[in-house]
């Protein structure tokens, strides 16, 4: 085979996941349906924003807190719940399982980059998650009468990009941390550490603008905010178009950084894995 | 025309660094700060060629290096030194064309989606390997018929028996028409009938498609039934490469005569025919030099009250044990 043919076929392999995507998504959806009971139980574990909501509503009874009134809290935490549903990724758990049980070998023997299949596993569960997320979105609209939705249609369009960016951050962080198991056999404790950072610094439990002034800027320099807080603020009308552009830029810088990190950890991890265990 | 080598292995070596620790709390504490390692040679500079379409079996005890060699050929493990090529590809580069031309079946790992019917895994592989729909349908039909799977492919994988799952694994692994098959313990845990089905199927696939087959198995029957050529690996080194018959002639050239007797015969009366391997009142197994087989057999027929008489080679297990013992003795004396 000539070097040119090899180059062309290698390039084709990179995008093979794209051509196989519709079938992979369809099979992935069937798999999500098979695990629907487990999925719904898992969704119950992501209801923390719904738990935080009554607490903050109670605090806001005597008056707005940091600019948030009752309506605003309802919109914020319900949108946070929806964004969490749409950006859930569990590739780090899958990777850890496959490394420990040796089933990664079967994935590696397929002529499609494993990143595609990990991505599809998470993405194909979104339709099922929408079964919960869509009614919740409707509740936000009815309860707040649309008062906290962005008024600028361009911002709404950018909001879709912000959710895609949030998913990408979750995905590449998951792959990067999961791929560390190729070095250490298990990286689940690091997954816990990432989740701890996410819960505190993303705006999942507390809107970031309510942070004490001394640490209010800190989340801007970490990826967690762009995984949840930023899209939630955007969809609750807290950001104007200029602010959205700035934060979208920062978000996609994090996407690029984490994508590079995931690729590096994966390639090095795989070389080590192939050197010691296969 | 003799086909050229499909698999070329030259001075292939694989070493592992294994952490070593003494038992006990103090050793565990010391290991926190200072670990000691030892080098384990899993595959020790082996060389061999396999021609296109050949069926070759790796034999050896547990930990001999069979699966490590197979994984290096499949590109899952990187060699420490030496080289191997499969159909002209360097496996560790894992090029798409290489992955499309080989398949790996691990008896203890599965690619079938657990909660979905096997047809969904087949469909997934169709998309990933970009198999045209017409070819895909024809191949599924052919493989399902050959393995007599019928409607089983529509049942969730979790509801299939181990044997049914392995048959479906084989379909999933062969849909893309691989030219090289790496099978690691494909019949492990299967009952005797299912083992025979899998063997027949693999042989039929090899004959129909001219695919190269590399097999490892602990079941001698698998290797005997499928592989005209065997590679015996012990402690990472290649101790034999050739046919089963030649191995038996080389290591245990004597023949075994199993005699079933109409009435009890004393051991002393049988010893003049050869070395007694087993003796019961009305049954005896006697080892006889191959060159004197006809003469001794005639003598037995003439002088013993025989009901039944059978001549065979020494069992392969015994031949291999003898080979391993000789190789180790030679290594130790060296």
Interface residues (C-beta under 8 A of the other chain):
Chain A: X1 X6 X9 X10 X12 X13 X16 X19 X20 X22 X23 X24 X27 X30 X31 X34 X35 X101 X102 X103 X105 X106 X108 X109 X110 X111 X112 X271 X274 X275 X276 X277 X278
Chain B: X16 X17 X68 X71 X74 X75 X76 X77 X78 X88 X92 X94 X95 X96 X97 X99 X100 X102 X103 X104 X106 X109 X110 X111 X113 X115 X116 X120 X123 X124 X125 X126 X127 X128 X129 X130 X156
